[in-house]
Structure formats: structure tokens, C-alpha cells
Amino acid sequence: MINWDPASETVVSDLEVVHRRENGHLWELRYPLADGGGRHVVVATTRPETMLGDTGVAVHPDDDRYRDLVGQEVELPLTGRRIPIVADTFVEREFGTGAVKVTPPTTSTTTSAPSAPGCPRSRSSTPAAACARRPPTATSASPSTRRARRWSPTSTRSASLGTIKDHKVPRGRSQRSGAVIEPMLMEQWFVKTQPLAAPAMAAVESGKTRFVPELWTKTYCTG
């Protein structure tokens, strides 16, 4: 999991992320149960634009409101795609509705949650912070997360949109560009340094390479 700056399209370190609480909203979205009985699970989220990448809905295993729903499926609004309802202790029962979207890898919590193996992984945004998934009816290029945040609740207003509440949202912004950081899973590459270091140290030990001042030779060879 890395900090992706969608404005400069580069990874930034934890030290280059400025954390703050900003004015935002908590959206309640109704996900209908796939059994056709007319019931639904209300999911509370600060990022409705990622809903197309949802791989599950998580509830706390000790939450009596949802205990009988664990193991069932809901239909993802706009797509009709079925996703599972899973139980996991990372869910805060007191926050929102007690039911949260599992949308890896949009946050470190939903990516590392033990329930994640029961929910297939997917990418919900591209390196430029555009939504990687579009609804079947979309005719234009993938929208940016900001546009999608406005579009997705509007598109679901008739059937799926519940209450919208003002909420202080914790956000990380890039110190370089000011853009909102997108958590993203990315491959990491490691270099085996011993084959590179051996001939470099041999060159110093043979005198082919010299340090000025000489005192740095010991530091180089031992450090």
C-alpha cells in the first residue's frame, strides 16, 4: 500500500503527506439484498465514488442488527453485481450505520482487513485518480474521483441514496501538489545488493578506488 499523488502521478512518502480533517459528507447508500425479498443494508461511506469497486459489505460479528445477514449477498447499485456480506471486528458498530463498504485498495483498513480474502480485490481508481470502473450505461471516459463523487449519489438518488450528513473527513494531501492522496496497491521491487557491492568493495580494497579523505574508506567498507 503506497501513497499515490494523482496530480504528479508519483508515490510520496509518509513524511510528505499532510493529514487534516476537512469538511465533507457521510453518505448513506442502500444496497438491496440479492434474495429479492425487498430488504436492504444501508452502508455509510465518505467515498461514494468508489462504490463501483466494492467487493463486499462488512459488519461487526457481534452486531445483532446484521448477524442474520452474514454470508448473504447484496446487489451493488448501478451494476447489479452481487457482493458478499462479511463479518469482521475492524468495523466500528457506533460509526454511521455499522455497515461499511469493502473497497480495496482505497484504504489501508479495508485492504488489510482479515475479511478481505472473502472479497475479491479490485482497483477502483487509476493513477490519474479517475474511476477505473464505469457503470454499464456510461458513454464517456472514466470520471475523476471528484466528478464521480457528485455523479454516483445522483445516479442512485431514486432507489439507493439515503441520508447525506455533514461530516469532518480525515484526508491526507500531498505536500508537493496539494492533491488528495489515493491509497493504492502497487508492486514493490527489491534489488539484491550483494552482487553489486562485492566488486565495488574489492575496488576500494585493491586501491583502484580511493576515498578523499581516507577516513571514509572504513565507513564505506563496514557501513
Disulfide bonds with the S-S distance in Angstrom:
none
